[in-house]
Amino acid sequence: MAESEATDFVMRGRYSRGMPEAPRRRPGGFVVLHTLRGHVRARPAAVFTALDARFRPSNSSHSLYLADPSAFLIVSQGGWWYRGEYRVVPDEQGSHVEHVMLNVATTARSLGRFTGRRVVADAPAAFETLLRQLRLELQ
């Protein structure tokens, strides 16, 4: 692959900054910990771009990351138990934003929820804060 082709491949979102891509499909045996939903009165592309800017990991991150603008889907998978999925769904008044938090631990699955108990407990308030920030920024 030529350098320009490789650069284009990376820039289209297949790999974010050279990091491994998060799997699009959920791993087997996952457990849904939270499904959170809200609405933002802004176009889906703008909401997706704002989410991607917030969640895209740095080059030194050990997280797996997928940002698919054509599907308005962001997947972040890190550590041994955590997977977060964000979907932006268009409607006539703007965008529905959905966040699904999953435990994808392949071993010691019951410890995933225990290990991440603070993240799990704080998720609803953090999601409401995110929605408020998106509304202030985009509406």
C-alpha positions, 0 to 999 in steps of 0.5 A, a space after each residue: 500500500 502506498 503511503 498516500 493510500 495508507 494515510 487515506 485509510 487511517 484518515 477514513 477512520 478504519 484505524 484511529 491514529 494507528 491504534 488497533 480498531 475496536 471490534 464492531 461486533 460485541 464479543 460473546 458473553 457480554 453483559 449490558 450494564 447500562 443503556 442510557 438515552 437522550 436527545 440533542 437538537 442538532 444534526 447527527 453529523 455535528 453530534 457524532 463529530 463532537 462525541 468523536 472529539 471527546 472520546 478519541 484516545 491519544 496515541 499512547 492509549 492502550 484502548 481499542 477505538 472505532 469511529 464510523 461516521 457513516 453509521 454514527 457509531 463510536 466504540 471504545 474498548 479498554 482494559 479487560 472488562 469495559 466496552 462503551 458504544 455511542 450511537 447517534 440516531 437522526 430524527 426530525 428534531 435533531 439526534 437521539 444519543 444512546 450510550 451502552 456500557 458493557 462488561 466484556 470480560 472473558 474471564 472472571 466476568 463477575 469481577 468486571 462489574 465489581 472492578 468498575 463499580 464506580 464507573 458503572 455507578 457514575 455513568 448516568 450522571 456522566 451521561 447527563 453531563 455529556 448531554 448538557 455539554 453537547 446541547 450548550 455546544 451545538 444547539 
